């Protein structure tokens, strides 16, 4: 699914990475616990979260994620957006709740990835 399509579906504001909206993601992960995100298989994914700190970006970089969507109307601080921009990650912000945002993406064909067996 194109990142631009995700932005449209979720009525999201693009905070950085406008030049990468044609990029594709193959799966999604909705989570506020970054330790759980680390159990997610790397697969050019999108991360949906309400957690607004630099650790979110660092986790996304480690997991080769292409896009972070901040849900529930959360707006990350400028340093978080800047860190993501430097890493080449698109950052979106939506007023949708995480459950609803994940459901919309799933309903439109973006599936969850595999879980790494621990």
DSSP file (Angstrom, degrees, kcal/mol; ACC not computed):
  #  RESIDUE AA STRUCTURE BP1 BP2  ACC     N-H-->O    O-->H-N    N-H-->O    O-->H-N    TCO  KAPPA ALPHA  PHI   PSI    X-CA   Y-CA   Z-CA
    1    1 A X              0   0    0      0, 0.0    24,-2.5     0, 0.0     2,-0.1   0.000 360.0 360.0 360.0 138.5    0.0    0.0    0.0
    2    2 A X  B  >  -A   24   0A   0     22,-0.2     4,-1.6     1,-0.1     3,-0.3  -0.464 360.0-131.0 -72.0 142.7    1.3    3.5   -0.8
    3    3 A X  H  > S+     0   0    0     20,-2.7     4,-2.3    17,-0.3    19,-0.2   0.864 109.0  58.1 -62.9 -36.2    2.1    5.7    2.1
    4    4 A X  H  > S+     0   0    0     17,-2.7     4,-2.0    19,-0.3    -1,-0.2   0.855 103.0  53.4 -61.5 -35.2    0.1    8.5    0.5
    5    5 A X  H  > S+     0   0    0     -3,-0.3     4,-2.9    16,-0.3    -1,-0.2   0.895 107.1  51.6 -65.8 -40.5   -2.9    6.2    0.4
    6    6 A X  H  X S+     0   0    0     -4,-1.6     4,-2.2     2,-0.2    -2,-0.2   0.933 108.4  51.5 -60.8 -46.1   -2.5    5.7    4.2
    7    7 A X  H  <>S+     0   0    0     -4,-2.3     5,-2.8     1,-0.2     4,-0.3   0.909 113.1  45.0 -58.4 -43.4   -2.4    9.4    4.7
    8    8 A X  H ><5S+     0   0    0     -4,-2.0     3,-1.2     3,-0.2    -2,-0.2   0.934 111.7  51.6 -66.0 -46.9   -5.6    9.9    2.8
    9    9 A X  H 3<5S+     0   0    0     -4,-2.9    -2,-0.2     1,-0.3    -1,-0.2   0.858 117.7  38.3 -58.7 -37.3   -7.4    7.0    4.4
   10   10 A X  T 3<5S-     0   0    0     -4,-2.2    86,-0.4    -5,-0.2    85,-0.4   0.356 105.1-125.1 -97.4   4.8   -6.6    8.2    7.9
   11   11 A X  T < 5 +     0   0    0     -3,-1.2    84,-0.3    -4,-0.3     2,-0.2   0.931  54.3 172.4  49.5  48.3   -7.1   11.9    7.0
   12   12 A X      < -     0   0    0     -5,-2.8     2,-0.4    -6,-0.2    82,-0.2  -0.591  36.0-126.4 -96.1 149.2   -3.6   12.4    8.4
   13   13 A X  E     -B   93   0B   0     80,-2.9    80,-1.9    -2,-0.2     2,-0.7  -0.769  24.1-128.3 -88.8 135.2   -1.3   15.4    8.3
   14   14 A X  E     +B   92   0B   0     -2,-0.4    78,-0.2    78,-0.2     3,-0.1  -0.774  27.6 177.6 -86.6 117.5    2.1   14.8    6.8
   15   15 A X  E     -     0   0B   0     76,-3.1     2,-0.3    -2,-0.7    77,-0.2   0.749  67.7 -12.5 -93.3 -27.5    4.7   16.1    9.3
   16   16 A X  E    S+B   91   0B   0     75,-1.2    75,-2.0     1,-0.1    -1,-0.4  -0.958 110.2  53.3-164.0 158.9    7.8   15.1    7.3
   17   17 A X    >   +     0   0    0     -2,-0.3     3,-2.6    73,-0.2     4,-0.1   0.739  48.1 153.5  87.6  25.1    8.7   12.9    4.3
   18   18 A X  G >  S+     0   0    0      1,-0.3     3,-1.1     2,-0.2     4,-0.1   0.810  72.9  60.4 -55.5 -29.2    6.3   14.4    1.7
   19   19 A X  G 3  S+     0   0    0      1,-0.2    -1,-0.3     2,-0.1     3,-0.2   0.519 101.8  54.5 -76.2  -4.3    8.7   13.4   -1.0
   20   20 A X  G X   +     0   0    0     -3,-2.6     3,-1.8     1,-0.1   -17,-0.3   0.211  69.0 108.5-113.1  14.3    8.3    9.7    0.1
   21   21 A X  T <  S+     0   0    0     -3,-1.1   -17,-2.7     1,-0.3   -16,-0.3   0.693  74.4  61.6 -68.2 -17.0    4.5    9.4   -0.1
   22   22 A X  T 3  S+     0   0    0     -3,-0.2    -1,-0.3   -19,-0.2    -2,-0.1   0.535  83.1 108.8 -83.3  -6.0    4.8    7.2   -3.2
   23   23 A X    <   -     0   0    0     -3,-1.8   -20,-2.7   -21,-0.1     2,-0.3  -0.300  65.6-129.3 -67.6 155.8    6.7    4.6   -1.2
   24   24 A X  B     -A    2   0A   0    -22,-0.2     2,-0.3   -21,-0.1   -22,-0.2  -0.798  15.3-162.7-110.6 149.6    5.1    1.3   -0.3
   25   25 A X        -     0   0    0    -24,-2.5    20,-0.2    -2,-0.3    19,-0.1  -0.937   5.9-161.8-123.7 153.1    4.6   -0.5    2.9
   26   26 A X        +     0   0    0     18,-1.9    85,-0.5    17,-0.8     2,-0.3   0.539  69.2   7.9-113.5 -10.9    3.7   -4.2    3.1
   27   27 A X  E     -c   45   0B   0     17,-0.5    19,-1.7    16,-0.2     2,-0.3  -0.960  62.9-134.4-159.9 173.3    2.4   -4.6    6.7
   28   28 A X  E     -cd  46 112B   0     83,-1.4    85,-0.7    -2,-0.3     2,-0.4  -0.961   4.8-162.5-139.5 155.2    1.5   -2.6    9.8
   29   29 A X  E     -c   47   0B   0     17,-2.2    19,-3.0    -2,-0.3     2,-0.6  -0.980   5.3-163.4-138.5 123.1    2.0   -2.7   13.5
   30   30 A X  E     +c   48   0B   0     -2,-0.4     2,-0.3    17,-0.2    19,-0.2  -0.930  36.1 128.0-109.4 114.6   -0.1   -0.8   16.0
   31   31 A X        -     0   0    0     17,-2.6    20,-0.3    -2,-0.6    19,-0.1  -0.979  48.4-159.9-165.6 146.1    1.5   -0.5   19.4
   32   32 A X  S    S+     0   0    0     -2,-0.3     2,-0.7    17,-0.2     3,-0.1   0.451  81.8  80.7-104.6  -6.4    2.6    1.8   22.2
   33   33 A X    >>  -     0   0    0      1,-0.2     4,-1.4     2,-0.0     3,-1.1  -0.879  63.0-163.2-103.7 108.5    5.1   -0.6   23.7
   34   34 A X  H 3> S+     0   0    0     -2,-0.7     4,-1.6     1,-0.3    -1,-0.2   0.784  88.2  64.0 -64.6 -26.5    8.3   -0.4   21.7
   35   35 A X  H 34 S+     0   0    0      1,-0.2     4,-0.3     2,-0.2    -1,-0.3   0.866 103.7  48.6 -63.7 -33.9    9.5   -3.7   23.2
   36   36 A X  H X4 S+     0   0    0     -3,-1.1     3,-1.3     1,-0.2    -2,-0.2   0.846 105.2  58.0 -72.0 -33.6    6.5   -5.4   21.5
   37   37 A X  H >< S+     0   0    0     -4,-1.4     3,-2.0     1,-0.3    -2,-0.2   0.861  97.0  62.6 -62.8 -34.3    7.4   -3.7   18.2
   38   38 A X  T 3< S+     0   0    0     -4,-1.6    -1,-0.3     1,-0.3    -2,-0.2   0.668  95.6  60.2 -66.9 -14.7   10.8   -5.3   18.4
   39   39 A X  T <  S+     0   0    0     -3,-1.3    77,-3.3    -4,-0.3     2,-0.3   0.419  86.8 100.0 -87.6   0.5    9.0   -8.7   18.1
   40   40 A X  B <  S-G  115   0C   0     -3,-2.0    75,-0.2    75,-0.2     2,-0.1  -0.705  81.9-112.2 -91.2 135.8    7.6   -7.6   14.8
   41   41 A X        -     0   0    0     73,-2.3     2,-0.3    -2,-0.3    -2,-0.1  -0.435  32.5-109.4 -69.7 137.1    9.3   -8.9   11.6
   42   42 A X        +     0   0    0     -2,-0.1    22,-0.1     1,-0.1    -1,-0.1  -0.501  59.5 142.9 -64.6 124.6   11.1   -6.3    9.5
   43   43 A X  S    S-     0   0    0     20,-0.5   -17,-0.8    -2,-0.3   -16,-0.2  -0.082  76.7 -84.1-162.6  49.9    9.0   -5.9    6.4
   44   44 A X  S    S+     0   0    0     20,-0.3   -18,-1.9    19,-0.2   -17,-0.5   0.932  80.0 169.1  44.7  58.4    8.9   -2.3    5.1
   45   45 A X  E     -c   27   0B   0     18,-0.3    21,-2.4    19,-0.2    22,-1.1  -0.367  39.5-122.2-101.2 173.3    6.1   -1.6    7.6
   46   46 A X  E     -ce  28  67B   0    -19,-1.7   -17,-2.2    19,-0.2     2,-0.5  -0.951  21.8-146.6-113.1 137.8    4.2    1.3    9.0
   47   47 A X  E     -ce  29  68B   0     20,-2.7    22,-3.4    -2,-0.4     2,-0.5  -0.924   7.7-163.2-107.6 124.4    4.1    1.8   12.8
   48   48 A X  E     +ce  30  69B   0    -19,-3.0   -17,-2.6    -2,-0.5     2,-0.3  -0.931  28.3 147.0-105.5 127.5    0.9    3.2   14.4
   49   49 A X  E     - e   0  70B   0     20,-2.5    22,-2.3    -2,-0.5   -17,-0.2  -0.985  50.3-148.8-155.5 160.1    1.5    4.6   17.9
   50   50 A X  S    S+     0   0    0     -2,-0.3     2,-0.5    20,-0.2   -18,-0.1   0.336  70.7 107.7-109.7   1.0    0.4    7.2   20.4
   51   51 A X        -     0   0    0    -20,-0.3     2,-0.5     1,-0.1    25,-0.1  -0.706  51.9-166.0 -83.8 125.0    3.9    7.3   22.0
   52   52 A X        +     0   0    0     -2,-0.5    25,-0.4    23,-0.1     2,-0.3  -0.577  42.5 103.6-116.7  68.2    5.6   10.5   21.1
   53   53 A X  S >> S-     0   0    0     -2,-0.5     3,-1.8    23,-0.1     4,-0.7  -0.939  81.1 -99.9-140.6 167.0    9.3   10.2   22.0
   54   54 A X  H 3> S+     0   0    0     -2,-0.3     4,-2.3     1,-0.3     3,-0.3   0.764 113.2  72.0 -58.8 -25.2   12.6    9.7   20.2
   55   55 A X  H 3> S+     0   0    0      1,-0.2     4,-2.5     2,-0.2    -1,-0.3   0.825  90.4  60.5 -60.8 -30.2   12.6    6.0   21.1
   56   56 A X  H <> S+     0   0    0     -3,-1.8     4,-2.4     2,-0.2    -1,-0.2   0.934 107.8  43.4 -61.0 -46.1    9.7    5.5   18.6
   57   57 A X  H  X S+     0   0    0     -4,-0.7     4,-2.6    -3,-0.3    -2,-0.2   0.919 112.7  51.8 -67.3 -43.3   11.9    6.7   15.8
   58   58 A X  H  X S+     0   0    0     -4,-2.3     4,-2.0     1,-0.2    -1,-0.2   0.897 111.8  47.3 -60.7 -39.5   14.9    4.7   17.0
   59   59 A X  H  X S+     0   0    0     -4,-2.5     4,-1.9     2,-0.2    -1,-0.2   0.918 110.6  51.7 -66.3 -44.0   12.8    1.5   17.1
   60   60 A X  H  <>S+     0   0    0     -4,-2.4     5,-2.7     1,-0.2    -2,-0.2   0.888 109.3  50.5 -61.0 -39.7   11.3    2.2   13.6
   61   61 A X  H ><5S+     0   0    0     -4,-2.6     3,-1.5     1,-0.2    -1,-0.2   0.935 109.6  50.2 -63.4 -46.1   14.8    2.6   12.2
   62   62 A X  H 3<5S+     0   0    0     -4,-2.0    -1,-0.2     1,-0.3    -2,-0.2   0.838 113.5  46.3 -59.9 -33.5   15.9   -0.7   13.8
   63   63 A X  T 3<5S-     0   0    0     -4,-1.9   -20,-0.5    -5,-0.1   -18,-0.3   0.278 111.4-118.4 -97.4  10.8   12.9   -2.4   12.3
   64   64 A X  T < 5 +     0   0    0     -3,-1.5   -20,-0.3     1,-0.2   -19,-0.2   0.851  51.9 170.5  58.5  37.7   13.3   -0.9    8.8
   65   65 A X      < -     0   0    0     -5,-2.7    -1,-0.2   -21,-0.2   -19,-0.2  -0.578  27.7-159.1 -82.5 144.6    9.9    0.8    9.0
   66   66 A X  S    S+     0   0    0    -21,-2.4    24,-2.3    -2,-0.2     2,-0.3   0.659  70.2  24.5 -95.0 -20.5    9.0    3.3    6.3
   67   67 A X  E     -ef  46  90B   0    -22,-1.1   -20,-2.7    22,-0.2     2,-0.4  -1.000  54.7-156.3-152.5 141.5    6.4    5.3    8.1
   68   68 A X  E     -ef  47  91B   0     22,-2.7    24,-2.9    -2,-0.3     2,-0.6  -0.987  11.2-163.5-118.5 130.4    5.2    6.3   11.6
   69   69 A X  E     -ef  48  92B   0    -22,-3.4   -20,-2.5    -2,-0.4     2,-0.6  -0.960   8.4-151.7-114.1 116.6    1.6    7.3   12.2
   70   70 A X  E     -ef  49  93B   0     22,-3.0    24,-2.8    -2,-0.6     3,-0.3  -0.788  23.1-162.1 -86.8 123.9    0.9    9.1   15.5
   71   71 A X    >   +     0   0    0    -22,-2.3     3,-1.8    -2,-0.6    26,-0.2  -0.373  57.2  43.1-101.9 176.9   -2.7    8.4   16.4
   72   72 A X  T 3  S-     0   0    0     24,-3.5    23,-0.2     1,-0.3    -1,-0.2   0.751 126.2 -65.9  59.7  29.0   -5.3    9.9   18.8
   73   73 A X  T 3  S+     0   0    0     21,-2.7    -1,-0.3    23,-0.3     2,-0.2   0.617  89.2 157.6  73.1  11.1   -4.4   13.5   17.8
   74   74 A X    <   -     0   0    0     -3,-1.8     2,-0.5    20,-0.4    -1,-0.2  -0.480  27.3-159.0 -71.3 137.8   -0.9   13.1   19.3
   75   75 A X        -     0   0    0     -2,-0.2   -23,-0.1    -3,-0.1     3,-0.1  -0.972  13.3-136.7-118.9 117.0    1.7   15.5   17.9
   76   76 A X        -     0   0    0     -2,-0.5   -23,-0.1     1,-0.1     5,-0.0  -0.364  30.0 -99.3 -69.7 150.8    5.3   14.5   18.3
   77   77 A X    >>  -     0   0    0    -25,-0.4     4,-1.8     1,-0.1     3,-0.9  -0.228  36.5-103.6 -64.2 161.1    7.8   17.2   19.4
   78   78 A X  H 3> S+     0   0    0      1,-0.3     4,-2.7     2,-0.2     5,-0.2   0.833 120.0  58.2 -57.3 -36.1   10.0   18.8   16.7
   79   79 A X  H 3> S+     0   0    0      1,-0.2     4,-1.9     2,-0.2    -1,-0.3   0.845 106.0  49.6 -66.4 -31.3   13.0   16.8   17.8
   80   80 A X  H <> S+     0   0    0     -3,-0.9     4,-2.1     2,-0.2    -2,-0.2   0.914 112.5  46.5 -70.7 -43.9   11.1   13.6   17.1
   81   81 A X  H  X S+     0   0    0     -4,-1.8     4,-2.5     1,-0.2    -2,-0.2   0.909 112.7  50.7 -64.3 -42.1   10.0   14.7   13.7
   82   82 A X  H  X S+     0   0    0     -4,-2.7     4,-2.5     2,-0.2    -1,-0.2   0.901 108.9  51.1 -62.7 -42.3   13.5   15.9   12.9
   83   83 A X  H  X S+     0   0    0     -4,-1.9     4,-1.4     2,-0.2    -1,-0.2   0.909 112.2  46.8 -61.7 -43.3   15.0   12.6   13.9
   84   84 A X  H  X>S+     0   0    0     -4,-2.1     5,-2.7     2,-0.2     4,-0.6   0.905 110.6  52.4 -65.5 -41.7   12.6   10.7   11.7
   85   85 A X  H ><5S+     0   0    0     -4,-2.5     3,-1.2     1,-0.2    -2,-0.2   0.924 108.3  50.7 -60.9 -45.0   13.2   13.1    8.8
   86   86 A X  H 3<5S+     0   0    0     -4,-2.5    -1,-0.2     1,-0.3    -2,-0.2   0.831 110.8  50.2 -60.6 -32.4   17.0   12.5    9.1
   87   87 A X  H 3<5S-     0   0    0     -4,-1.4    -1,-0.3    -5,-0.2    -2,-0.2   0.502 116.7-114.6 -85.1  -4.8   16.3    8.7    9.0
   88   88 A X  T <<5 +     0   0    0     -3,-1.2     2,-0.5    -4,-0.6    -3,-0.2   0.756  67.2 143.6  78.3  24.5   14.1    9.0    5.9
   89   89 A X      < -     0   0    0     -5,-2.7    -1,-0.3    -6,-0.1     2,-0.3  -0.841  49.8-127.8-101.6 132.2   10.9    8.0    7.7
   90   90 A X  E     - f   0  67B   0    -24,-2.3   -22,-2.7    -2,-0.5     2,-0.5  -0.573  22.6-155.2 -73.7 136.9    7.6    9.5    6.8
   91   91 A X  E     +Bf  16  68B   0    -75,-2.0   -76,-3.1    -2,-0.3   -75,-1.2  -0.973  14.7 177.7-119.8 126.0    5.7   10.9    9.8
   92   92 A X  E     -Bf  14  69B   0    -24,-2.9   -22,-3.0    -2,-0.5     2,-0.4  -0.878  13.3-156.5-120.7 154.7    1.9   11.2    9.8
   93   93 A X  E     +Bf  13  70B   0    -80,-1.9   -80,-2.9    -2,-0.3     2,-0.3  -0.998  15.6 175.7-133.5 131.4   -0.5   12.4   12.5
   94   94 A X        -     0   0    0    -24,-2.8   -21,-2.7    -2,-0.4   -20,-0.4  -0.931  36.4-137.2-132.0 154.8   -4.2   11.5   12.6
   95   95 A X  S    S+     0   0    0    -85,-0.4   -24,-0.1    -2,-0.3   -84,-0.1   0.542  72.6 112.6 -83.9  -8.2   -7.0   12.1   15.0
   96   96 A X  S    S-     0   0    0    -86,-0.4   -24,-3.5   -24,-0.1   -23,-0.3  -0.297  74.3-114.1 -63.4 147.2   -8.1    8.4   14.6
   97   97 A X     >  -     0   0    0    -26,-0.2     4,-2.8   -25,-0.1     5,-0.2  -0.467  30.7-109.8 -74.0 157.3   -7.8    6.1   17.6
   98   98 A X  H  > S+     0   0    0      1,-0.2     4,-2.9     2,-0.2     5,-0.3   0.912 116.7  51.0 -58.2 -45.9   -5.3    3.3   17.1
   99   99 A X  H  > S+     0   0    0      1,-0.2     4,-2.3     2,-0.2    -1,-0.2   0.921 114.1  44.2 -58.9 -45.3   -7.9    0.6   16.9
  100  100 A X  H  > S+     0   0    0      2,-0.2     4,-2.5     1,-0.2    -1,-0.2   0.918 113.9  49.6 -66.8 -44.0   -9.9    2.4   14.2
  101  101 A X  H  X S+     0   0    0     -4,-2.8     4,-2.1     2,-0.2    -2,-0.2   0.931 113.1  46.3 -62.4 -45.9   -6.8    3.4   12.2
  102  102 A X  H  X S+     0   0    0     -4,-2.9     4,-2.7    -5,-0.2     5,-0.2   0.911 112.1  52.3 -61.9 -42.0   -5.5   -0.2   12.2
  103  103 A X  H  X S+     0   0    0     -4,-2.3     4,-2.8    -5,-0.3    -2,-0.2   0.903 108.0  50.3 -62.1 -42.7   -9.0   -1.5   11.3
  104  104 A X  H  X S+     0   0    0     -4,-2.5     4,-1.2     2,-0.2    -1,-0.2   0.920 113.2  45.9 -62.5 -43.6   -9.2    0.9    8.3
  105  105 A X  H  <>S+     0   0    0     -4,-2.1     5,-2.6     2,-0.2    -2,-0.2   0.920 114.6  47.1 -66.6 -42.9   -5.8   -0.1    7.0
  106  106 A X  H ><5S+     0   0    0     -4,-2.7     3,-2.0     1,-0.2    -2,-0.2   0.924 109.0  54.3 -63.1 -45.0   -6.5   -3.8    7.5
  107  107 A X  H 3<5S+     0   0    0     -4,-2.8    -1,-0.2     1,-0.3    -2,-0.2   0.798 107.9  51.8 -59.5 -29.0   -9.9   -3.6    5.8
  108  108 A X  T 3<5S-     0   0    0     -4,-1.2    -1,-0.3    -3,-0.2    -2,-0.2   0.199 131.6 -86.6 -98.5  15.7   -8.3   -2.0    2.8
  109  109 A X  T < 5S+     0   0    0     -3,-2.0     2,-0.8     1,-0.2    -3,-0.2   0.412  85.3 127.6 105.8  -2.2   -5.7   -4.7    2.4
  110  110 A X      < -     0   0    0     -5,-2.6    -1,-0.2    -6,-0.2   -83,-0.1  -0.796  43.6-163.4 -91.4 112.6   -2.7   -3.8    4.7
  111  111 A X        -     0   0    0     -2,-0.8   -83,-1.4   -85,-0.5     2,-0.2  -0.411  20.9-100.2 -93.9 167.2   -2.1   -6.9    6.8
  112  112 A X  B     -d   28   0B   0    -85,-0.2   -83,-0.1    -2,-0.1    -1,-0.1  -0.484  40.1-121.9 -77.3 155.4   -0.1   -7.4   10.0
  113  113 A X        -     0   0    0    -85,-0.7     2,-0.1     1,-0.2    -1,-0.1  -0.219  34.9 -78.7 -87.8-176.4    3.3   -8.9    9.7
  114  114 A X        -     0   0    0     -2,-0.1   -73,-2.3   -72,-0.1     2,-0.4  -0.443  39.8-123.4 -80.5 157.7    4.7  -12.0   11.3
  115  115 A X  B     -G   40   0C   0    -75,-0.2     2,-0.5    -2,-0.1   -75,-0.2  -0.858  23.1-121.0-100.7 136.9    5.8  -12.2   14.9
  116  116 A X        -     0   0    0    -77,-3.3     2,-0.2    -2,-0.4   -78,-0.0  -0.654  30.3-120.1 -76.5 126.2    9.3  -13.3   15.7
  117  117 A X              0   0    0     -2,-0.5    -1,-0.1     1,-0.1     0, 0.0  -0.484 360.0 360.0 -68.2 133.9    9.2  -16.4   17.9
  118  118 A X              0   0    0     -2,-0.2    -1,-0.1   -79,-0.0    -2,-0.0   0.447 360.0 360.0-104.6 360.0   11.0  -15.7   21.1
